[in-house]
Structure formats: C-alpha cells, structure tokens
Amino acid sequence: MTSAEALRLKEIAQQSATMKTLSCKFRQVQESPMLKTPEISTGNLQFLSSGTLVWKYETPKLFQLSLLEDRIVMTSDKGVK
C-alpha cells in the first residue's frame, strides 16, 4: 500500500467512525451454465453503527439476512431461521 493509499484509508476510517447508518440499493446478476438466462436479484443493504447489517432481497424472491451482534437471522416466505 502506498503512503497516499494509507492516508486515504485513515481518512475513510475517521469519517466512518461518526457514521450512524449506511444504506444502498443493489442489483446482483448471477450467470451459470446451468441457467438459461442470468438471474437478476435486487434489494437493499443497510449497515447500522450498532454493528447490524441487513441484506434484504426484494426480487426475484423476498429474503432477508440480518447479521446481528450475537446471531444471524434469515427470514423468507418460509419463516425465520
């Protein structure tokens, strides 16, 4: 890592220390020889300063993966695991 990259990384770490939340929309494309056409998934990702990460798929199927401080919770149309 160059000194410029190290400085930039330090700046990002300082700025993220005051960040309370971060969220974004995503689009994920899965390609495989087993699929006739690529499978496209969309959803939202949210990070909370408490350390919680929520990865929520909206299409093609509803699914949510929550990484909590002490456990992982998966929620789908079949219930919670």
C-alpha positions in Angstrom: 0.0 0.0 0.0 1.4 3.4 -0.9 1.6 6.2 1.6 -1.2 8.0 -0.3 -3.5 5.0 -0.1 -2.7 4.6 3.6 -3.6 8.2 4.2 -6.9 7.8 2.3 -7.7 4.7 4.3 -7.1 6.6 7.5 -9.4 9.4 6.4 -12.1 6.9 5.5 -11.8 5.3 8.9 -12.1 8.6 10.7 -15.2 9.6 8.7 -16.8 6.3 9.2 -16.4 6.5 12.9 -19.1 9.2 13.0 -21.4 7.4 10.6 -24.6 6.2 12.1 -26.0 4.3 9.1 -25.2 3.4 5.5 -27.7 2.1 3.0 -27.8 1.4 -0.6 -29.8 -0.4 -3.3 -28.1 -3.3 -5.1 -28.6 -5.3 -8.3 -26.9 -8.7 -8.4 -26.5 -10.7 -11.7 -25.8 -14.4 -11.4 -24.6 -16.3 -14.5 -24.1 -20.0 -14.8 -24.1 -22.7 -17.5 -27.0 -24.2 -15.6 -29.2 -21.1 -16.1 -30.8 -20.4 -19.4 -30.7 -16.7 -18.7 -28.9 -14.7 -16.0 -30.8 -14.4 -12.7 -31.1 -10.8 -11.5 -31.7 -10.1 -7.9 -32.4 -6.6 -6.4 -32.7 -5.3 -2.9 -31.3 -3.1 -0.2 -28.3 -3.3 2.1 -28.2 -1.4 5.4 -25.5 -1.1 8.0 -26.1 0.4 11.4 -23.5 1.8 13.7 -24.5 -0.8 16.3 -22.9 -3.4 14.0 -26.1 -4.7 12.5 -26.1 -5.5 8.8 -29.4 -6.2 7.0 -29.2 -7.6 3.5 -32.7 -7.6 2.0 -33.6 -9.2 -1.4 -36.8 -7.9 -3.0 -36.7 -9.7 -6.3 -36.9 -12.4 -7.5 -37.8 -13.7 -4.1 -38.3 -12.0 -0.7 -35.4 -12.9 1.5 -33.6 -11.1 4.4 -30.3 -11.8 6.0 -29.7 -10.0 9.3 -26.2 -10.1 10.9 -26.8 -9.0 14.4 -24.3 -8.6 17.2 -24.8 -12.1 18.6 -26.6 -14.1 15.9 -27.6 -14.4 12.2 -31.3 -14.3 11.3 -32.6 -15.4 7.9 -36.2 -14.5 7.0 -38.1 -15.7 4.0 -41.6 -16.7 2.9 -40.9 -20.0 4.8 -40.3 -18.2 8.1 -37.4 -17.3 10.3 -34.2 -19.4 10.8 
